[in-house]
C-alpha cells in the first residue's frame, strides 16, 4: 500500500517529532546559570589583627564569691550579669578603646588556657578567658576593675557605662 499526502503519520514518528519540538522549546526557556567570579590567585590577605565581638569579661572568686559576666559588642553596648542583676548600658569610648586594644593583644589565645587560682579566696578577672594580670594586657586591669565597680551602681550614678 502506498501512502498519500493525507495519510496519517505513524504514532512513533509523531512522538519523535513532538519530543524534538519539546526539546527545542525547553532549551530556549531555561536561563543559563551565571558564572561566579573567582578571586585572583594573587589576592593579598589582610594581616591586621581584629577582634571577634562580643568581648567577654568575667570576674569570679574572691571572699565575696563573685560570679559576674560582661559582654561588650562592637557598638559599645554592654550586656552584663553583675551580682543578681542584669545590666545593659553603653561603655564610654576610652574604656571601649582600652578593652578592644587588650582583646586584639590576646586574640584567641584564651581558647587554649585554663586559668587557675592559687588560693580558694583569690579573685580571677578574665578578658576573653585570659587573666587581666597577663603581661600582654595588664594595662587594662584598672579599666576592667572600674567597669565592674561601675556596673554595681544604680544607673544614675554610673560614669563608665551609662
Number of C-alpha atoms within 10 A of each C-alpha: 3 4 8 7 6 6 8 9 10 8 9 9 10 12 11 11 12 12 12 11 11 11 11 11 11 9 10 9 8 8 7 8 6 6 6 6 6 6 7 7 6 6 7 7 6 7 6 6 9 13 16 14 14 17 19 21 23 24 21 17 17 15 10 9 14 16 17 19 19 24 19 22 18 13 11 19 18 21 18 21 17 19 13 9 10 13 17 17 17 16 20 15 12 11 19 22 14 16 23 21 17 22 25 15 15 17 16 15 12 15 10 9 11 9 13 11 11 8 9 11 13 14 18 19 25 20 25 23 20 26 23 23 15 14 8 14 20 13 16 21 20 12 17 23 13 14 20 22 13 17 26 16 11 10 14 7 12 15 14 20 23 18
